[in-house]
Amino acid sequence: MKRETTRDYACTLTVREDAFLTLENGGRCGGIVLFAHNRRIVCSNTLEDRLNQLFECALPQIRKGLFPNLV
């Protein structure tokens, strides 16, 4: 980031050992959820989120395979 913005950034990483992923927030298959700026920025990198992202990207190909005459 310094190379692109010519600005220094300070970063502090804290691992919360008292709060784990639950079934409601993607803890079924594991992964990690990163929070920044008092939880205003959330980056969820759980296996479920990644699979959902792949599914969304594959939808046009799935539709084309199922309904070739409509595309």
Residue, then its C-alpha position, 0 to 999 in steps of 0.5 A: m500500500k505504501r508503494e501505491t499511495t506513498r503513505d505509511y499505514a499502521c496496522t494492529l491485528t488482534v485474535r479473539e480467542d473468546a469469540f468463535l464462528t457459530l453456525e449462524n455466521g459460517g462456522r459449519c465448515g471453518g474459515i475466518v472473518l476479519f473486522a475493521h473500523n469498529r466492525r464497519i468493514v467486514c471481510s468474511n472468508t469462510l468456506e461457505d462464503r467462498l462456495n456461494q461466491l463460486f456458485e454465483c459466478a457459475l450461474p450463467q453457465i448453469r443457465k446456459g446448460l439447462f436452457p440452451n434455447l433461451v440464451 
